[in-house]
Amino acid sequence: MRTIVTKRLTLLPVTSANAGALWRLLQEPDLRDYQDLPDLDRTEFLRAVSARPRKFAARTVGRFEWLLHFGEGDAEPIGWLSLRVAESNPLVAELGYSVVRQHRGKRIASEAVAALIEEGFRRARLREIRAFCLPENLSSRAVLRHNAFTEDGTLARGATVAGKSVDVIAHTLTRKRWTALTSNPPATRS
């Protein structure tokens, strides 16, 4: 995995060396409002991260995560992103992301997700990226819409959050659609 740099952000790959920072970030209670995050203690979490693949490439399966930082990544992370690629279909990944409360509303998630989409389609040669979010998570839905995902409908009890089955809206972005949009960006007015 490689470090991804955008105009304002740095996405640092999660490794054994910095997995503790992700574990601390995931303990923030509001990050669990819309997601079913693993309830592992620090030791279990570090062990799980060390067992993950180290290379993000075509047909490599597993969970790949990045810590999200402003600038060059020297300060504490302000969020995280992940792509999960299942063995059953190594051309499709599931996207996950979150930004800590004090940095929301600044288009940080939109910028970071755009960078991770490019990484997934270019480096890993994914064919499709999927995302799922709760209907009431309007901010997350806006991030996905901003990044050209299409809504595919609601999955009744499609996820578990805080131990409860919840409905989720499925979203999809295909490499074909992304390529068409990025190779022919909309004209801007002068």
VOBA-1610 file (N, C-alpha, C; in pm, whole numbers, padded with zeros to 5 digits, always signed):
BEGIN
Met+00085-00117+00000Met+00000+00000+00000Met+00089+00123+00000Arg+00034+00228-00055Arg+00115+00349-00064Arg+00041+00465+00002Thr+00117+00567+00036Thr+00061+00691+00088Thr-00004+00766-00027Ile-00122+00821-00004Ile-00195+00896-00105Ile-00202+01040-00058Val-00165+01133-00147Val-00165+01274-00111Val-00261+01348-00203Thr-00347+01431-00142Thr-00439+01515-00217Thr-00400+01661-00194Lys-00482+01750-00241Lys-00454+01893-00224Lys-00438+01930-00076Arg-00525+01878+00011Arg-00521+01914+00153Arg-00487+01800+00247Leu-00489+01677+00198Leu-00487+01561+00286Leu-00376+01464+00255Thr-00343+01383+00355Thr-00254+01269+00338Thr-00326+01146+00392Leu-00330+01042+00311Leu-00388+00914+00351Leu-00272+00817+00373Leu-00246+00785+00500Leu-00135+00697+00535Leu-00186+00554+00549Pro-00122+00458+00482Pro-00165+00319+00498Pro-00155+00275+00644Val-00253+00200+00688Val-00249+00145+00823Val-00160+00021+00820Thr-00061+00022+00906Thr+00034-00088+00919Thr+00043-00125+01067Ser+00121-00225+01096Ser+00144-00262+01236Ser+00202-00145+01315Ala+00281-00062+01248Ala+00348+00049+01315Ala+00252+00159+01360Asn+00143+00183+01287Asn+00051+00291+01323Asn-00091+00243+01354Ala-00110+00113+01366Ala-00243+00058+01393Ala-00298+00106+01527Gly-00212+00135+01622Gly-00257+00186+01751Gly-00330+00319+01736Ala-00284+00403+01643Ala-00351+00532+01619Ala-00492+00510+01564Leu-00509+00412+01476Leu-00643+00382+01424Leu-00730+00326+01535Trp-00676+00237+01618Trp-00755+00181+01727Trp-00805+00292+01819Arg-00719+00387+01854Arg-00760+00500+01940Arg-00870+00581+01872Leu-00854+00607+01742Leu-00954+00683+01668Leu-01089+00612+01669Leu-01088+00482+01652Leu-01213+00404+01646Leu-01285+00397+01780Gln-01221+00441+01887Gln-01285+00441+02019Gln-01374+00564+02039Glu-01363+00663+01949Glu-01448+00781+01962Glu-01594+00739+01943Pro-01680+00769+02041Pro-01816+00716+02038Pro-01899+00758+01918Asp-01885+00879+01868Asp-01970+00920+01756Asp-01933+00853+01625Leu-01817+00788+01617Leu-01782+00715+01495Leu-01866+00588+01482Arg-01928+00546+01589Arg-02010+00425+01589Arg-02158+00453+01565Asp-02194+00580+01547Asp-02335+00615+01528Asp-02395+00552+01402Tyr-02317+00542+01297Tyr-02368+00492+01169Tyr-02295+00368+01118Gln-02203+00314+01198Gln-02124+00201+01151Gln-02115+00093+01259Asp-02098-00029+01215Asp-02073-00139+01306Asp-01924-00166+01305Leu-01852-00094+01389Leu-01708-00108+01396Leu-01671-00225+01486Pro-01560-00291+01458Pro-01521-00407+01538Pro-01498-00369+01684Asp-01546-00454+01772Asp-01531-00430+01916Asp-01417-00518+01967Leu-01297-00486+01924Leu-01178-00562+01963Leu-01096-00481+02062Asp-01031-00550+02154Asp-00939-00475+02239Asp-00814-00442+02156Arg-00729-00358+02211Arg-00613-00308+02136Arg-00524-00422+02086Thr-00498-00520+02170Thr-00411-00632+02132Thr-00470-00711+02016Glu-00600-00742+02024Glu-00667-00816+01916Glu-00666-00736+01786Phe-00689-00605+01798Phe-00691-00519+01680Phe-00554-00516+01613Leu-00448-00498+01693Leu-00312-00495+01637Leu-00278-00627+01570Arg-00321-00737+01628Arg-00296-00869+01569Arg-00369-00881+01436Ala-00494-00835+01431Ala-00572-00842+01307Ala-00508-00758+01196Val-00461-00640+01231Val-00397-00554+01130Val-00269-00617+01079Ser-00191-00679+01166Ser-00064-00738+01122Ser-00085-00857+01028Ala-00205-00917+01030Ala-00234-01030+00941Ala-00288-00987+00805Arg-00310-00859+00786Arg-00367-00811+00660Arg-00262-00809+00549Pro-00309-00813+00423Pro-00214-00801+00311Pro-00145-00665+00313Arg-00022-00661+00269Arg+00055-00537+00269Arg+00052-00465+00134Lys+00012-00538+00031Lys+00012-00481-00103Lys-00130-00467-00153Phe-00165-00348-00201Phe-00295-00323-00259Phe-00278-00327-00409Ala-00320-00437-00470Ala-00299-00457-00613Ala-00417-00536-00670Ala-00417-00552-00800Ala-00524-00625-00867Ala-00539-00765-00806Arg-00665-00798-00778Arg-00705-00929-00727Arg-00646-00966-00591Thr-00597-00868-00518Thr-00552-00892-00381Thr-00671-00873-00290Val-00703-00974-00210Val-00820-00969-00124Val-00780-00934+00019Gly-00874-00876+00090Gly-00850-00841+00230Gly-00903-00703+00261Arg-00867-00654+00379Arg-00908-00522+00423Arg-00788-00429+00415Phe-00808-00315+00352Phe-00703-00215+00334Phe-00754-00085+00396Glu-00673-00025+00484Glu-00718+00096+00553Glu-00611+00204+00548Trp-00659+00328+00552Trp-00573+00446+00552Trp-00616+00539+00664Leu-00520+00597+00734Leu-00547+00703+00830Leu-00551+00834+00755Leu-00644+00918+00789Leu-00665+01044+00720Leu-00606+01158+00804His-00517+01234+00741His-00449+01346+00808His-00460+01472+00724Phe-00463+01587+00792Phe-00445+01714+00722Phe-00298+01726+00686Gly-00268+01790+00575Gly-00129+01818+00538Gly-00045+01694+00524Glu+00072+01695+00585Glu+00170+01588+00565Glu+00157+01474+00665Gly+00056+01475+00746Gly+00030+01359+00832Gly+00106+01358+00963Asp+00152+01473+01009Asp+00229+01476+01133Asp+00140+01473+01258Ala+00021+01529+01251Ala-00069+01539+01366Ala-00152+01411+01381Glu-00238+01410+01481Glu-00328+01297+01502Glu-00421+01282+01381Pro-00461+01159+01349Pro-00551+01140+01236Pro-00687+01203+01262Ile-00749+01248+01154Ile-00882+01310+01164Ile-00991+01219+01109Gly-00951+01100+01067Gly-01047+01004+01015Gly-00976+00883+00957Trp-01053+00798+00893Trp-00997+00679+00831Trp-01083+00640+00712Leu-01024+00560+00625Leu-01094+00507+00508Leu-01055+00361+00492Ser-01143+00284+00431Ser-01110+00144+00406Ser-01172+00096+00276Leu-01107-00002+00220Leu-01162-00079+00109Leu-01150-00226+00148Arg-01261-00298+00140Arg-01259-00441+00167Arg-01285-00515+00037Val-01196-00605+00003Val-01208-00685-00119Val-01227-00830-00076Ala-01340-00887-00114Ala-01373-01024-00072Ala-01319-01127-00169Glu-01287-01243-00118Glu-01239-01353-00202Glu-01342-01391-00306Ser-01470-01381-00271Ser-01577-01423-00362Ser-01583-01338-00488Asn-01533-01214-00483Asn-01532-01127-00601Asn-01420-01024-00587Pro-01299-01059-00627Pro-01184-00970-00607Pro-01180-00848-00699Leu-01284-00827-00779Leu-01291-00709-00863Leu-01384-00602-00805Val-01440-00630-00688Val-01535-00540-00622Val-01486-00513-00481Ala-01494-00388-00439Ala-01456-00351-00302Ala-01569-00277-00235Glu-01572-00288-00103Glu-01668-00211-00023Glu-01592-00098+00045Leu-01643+00022+00029Leu-01582+00143+00082Leu-01639+00176+00219Gly-01551+00218+00310Gly-01594+00267+00440Gly-01511+00390+00473Tyr-01567+00482+00551Tyr-01493+00603+00586Tyr-01562+00674+00701Ser-01486+00754+00771Ser-01542+00838+00876Ser-01443+00949+00907Val-01496+01062+00945Val-01417+01179+00985Val-01463+01217+01125Val-01369+01253+01212Val-01406+01291+01348Val-01494+01416+01345Arg-01579+01426+01445Arg-01683+01529+01449Arg-01630+01670+01423Gln-01522+01711+01485Gln-01475+01850+01473Gln-01425+01885+01333His-01408+01787+01245His-01362+01815+01109His-01466+01785+01002Arg-01588+01760+01045Arg-01694+01734+00947Arg-01745+01864+00888Gly-01807+01853+00771Gly-01865+01970+00705Gly-01764+02053+00628Lys-01645+01999+00605Lys-01539+02072+00534Lys-01501+02004+00403Arg-01584+01911+00357Arg-01561+01833+00234Arg-01436+01746+00241Ile-01392+01716+00362Ile-01275+01629+00381Ile-01306+01488+00333Ala-01420+01435+00374Ala-01456+01299+00333Ala-01469+01289+00181Ser-01529+01389+00118Ser-01544+01386-00028Ser-01409+01382-00098Glu-01315+01463-00051Glu-01182+01467-00110Glu-01107+01336-00088Ala-01116+01282+00032Ala-01047+01157+00063Ala-01107+01039-00013Val-01239+01034-00020Val-01306+00926-00093Val-01268+00932-00242Ala-01263+01050-00299Ala-01224+01063-00441Ala-01084+01005-00463Ala-00993+01033-00372Ala-00856+00981-00385Ala-00854+00829-00373Leu-00934+00775-00283Leu-00935+00630-00264Leu-01003+00560-00382Ile-01103+00623-00440Ile-01167+00567-00560Ile-01063+00556-00672Glu-00988+00662-00692Glu-00885+00658-00796Glu-00783+00548-00769Glu-00742+00535-00644Glu-00648+00428-00607Glu-00707+00291-00637Gly-00832+00272-00604Gly-00896+00143-00627Gly-00910+00107-00774Phe-00951+00204-00853Phe-00971+00176-00995Phe-00839+00169-01072Arg-00745+00252-01040Arg-00618+00253-01114Arg-00521+00145-01065Arg-00493+00144-00936Arg-00390+00053-00883Arg-00441-00090-00870Ala-00560-00108-00812Ala-00611-00243-00788Ala-00698-00293-00903Arg-00722-00209-01001Arg-00799-00246-01120Arg-00937-00301-01082Leu-00996-00244-00976Leu-01130-00283-00936Leu-01228-00252-01048Arg-01333-00328-01055Arg-01437-00304-01154Arg-01553-00223-01095Glu-01567-00234-00961Glu-01680-00169-00895Glu-01646-00142-00749Ile-01694-00030-00699Ile-01682+00003-00557Ile-01823+00025-00505Arg-01851-00040-00392Arg-01982-00030-00330Arg-01970+00040-00195Ala-02078+00101-00153Ala-02085+00163-00020Ala-02227+00148+00030Phe-02239+00139+00161Phe-02370+00124+00223Phe-02380+00227+00335Cys-02495+00294+00344Cys-02511+00389+00454Cys-02656+00391+00499Leu-02673+00432+00623Leu-02806+00443+00680Leu-02882+00557+00611Pro-03011+00540+00588Pro-03088+00645+00521Pro-03077+00782+00589Glu-03068+00786+00721Glu-03061+00913+00792Glu-02922+00976+00792Asn-02822+00905+00741Asn-02686+00959+00735Asn-02672+01045+00608Leu-02733+01160+00612Leu-02738+01249+00495Leu-02599+01295+00452Ser-02509+01315+00546Ser-02373+01360+00511Ser-02301+01255+00428Ser-02311+01130+00470Ser-02245+01022+00396Ser-02307+01005+00259Arg-02438+01015+00251Arg-02504+01005+00122Arg-02458+01116+00028Ala-02435+01237+00083Ala-02387+01350+00002Ala-02245+01324-00047Val-02160+01265+00036Val-02023+01231-00005Val-02027+01136-00124Leu-02112+01035-00115Leu-02121+00937-00223Leu-02178+01000-00350Arg-02280+01081-00336Arg-02339+01150-00452Arg-02234+01241-00517His-02158+01314-00436His-02053+01403-00486His-01948+01325-00567Asn-01928+01200-00531Asn-01828+01116-00599Asn-01889+01023-00703Ala-02009+01057-00752Ala-02074+00992-00866Ala-02127+00852-00839Phe-02144+00813-00714Phe-02208+00686-00684Phe-02356+00697-00718Thr-02414+00586-00757Thr-02558+00582-00780Thr-02622+00504-00667Glu-02744+00545-00630Glu-02819+00473-00527Glu-02886+00354-00593Asp-02870+00238-00530Asp-02926+00114-00585Asp-03048+00063-00509Gly-03090+00138-00409Gly-03207+00096-00332Gly-03172+00064-00188Thr-03277+00036-00113Thr-03261+00009+00030Thr-03261-00141+00055Leu-03168-00184+00138Leu-03162-00323+00181Leu-03219-00330+00322Ala-03334-00393+00336Ala-03395-00406+00468Ala-03305-00490+00558Arg-03276-00435+00676Arg-03189-00501+00774Arg-03059-00547+00709Gly-02999-00461+00628Gly-02878-00493+00554Gly-02749-00479+00633Ala-02758-00428+00756Ala-02638-00413+00838Ala-02677-00417+00985Thr-02576-00422+01068Thr-02595-00418+01212Thr-02517-00300+01267Val-02584-00214+01342Val-02520-00100+01405Val-02561-00100+01551Ala-02462-00094+01639Ala-02487-00096+01784Ala-02572-00216+01824Gly-02547-00330+01758Gly-02616-00452+01792Gly-02757-00466+01737Lys-02803-00369+01658Lys-02938-00373+01602Lys-02934-00384+01451Ser-03024-00461+01394Ser-03037-00469+01248Ser-03096-00338+01198Val-03035-00284+01094Val-03080-00156+01038Val-03088-00166+00886Asp-03174-00082+00829Asp-03181-00070+00684Asp-03064+00014+00636Val-03015-00017+00517Val-02909+00062+00456Val-02941+00088+00310Ile-02889+00198+00260Ile-02900+00228+00118Ile-02772+00183+00050Ala-02787+00103-00054Ala-02671+00054-00130Ala-02635+00157-00237His-02505+00178-00255His-02452+00270-00356His-02346+00198-00436Thr-02335+00233-00563Thr-02237+00170-00651Thr-02172+00273-00742Leu-02042+00253-00765Leu-01969+00328-00866Leu-01888+00227-00946Thr-01912+00221-01077Thr-01837+00130-01163Thr-01716+00202-01222Arg-01616+00123-01254Arg-01497+00181-01317Arg-01536+00244-01451Lys-01627+00184-01523Lys-01670+00237-01652Lys-01731+00377-01636Arg-01819+00392-01537Arg-01881+00523-01512Arg-01776+00625-01466Trp-01690+00582-01374Trp-01585+00671-01322Trp-01491+00716-01434Thr-01452+00623-01520Thr-01362+00656-01632Thr-01429+00756-01726Ala-01556+00734-01756Ala-01627+00827-01844Ala-01634+00966-01782Leu-01659+00974-01653Leu-01670+01104-01586Leu-01535+01174-01571Thr-01429+01098-01544Thr-01298+01161-01524Thr-01226+01193-01654Ser-01261+01121-01760Ser-01197+01152-01889Ser-01273+01263-01963Asn-01398+01286-01924Asn-01479+01392-01984Asn-01543+01476-01873Pro-01461+01550-01797Pro-01521+01629-01687Pro-01616+01734-01743Pro-01718+01771-01664Pro-01812+01871-01711Pro-01744+02004-01737Ala-01790+02072-01838Ala-01733+02204-01872Ala-01761+02303-01758Thr-01668+02392-01738Thr-01689+02497-01636Thr-01706+02630-01706Arg-01780+02716-01640Arg-01802+02849-01697Arg-01691+02943-01656Ser-01658+03035-01744Ser-01556+03136-01711Ser-01620+03251-01638
//
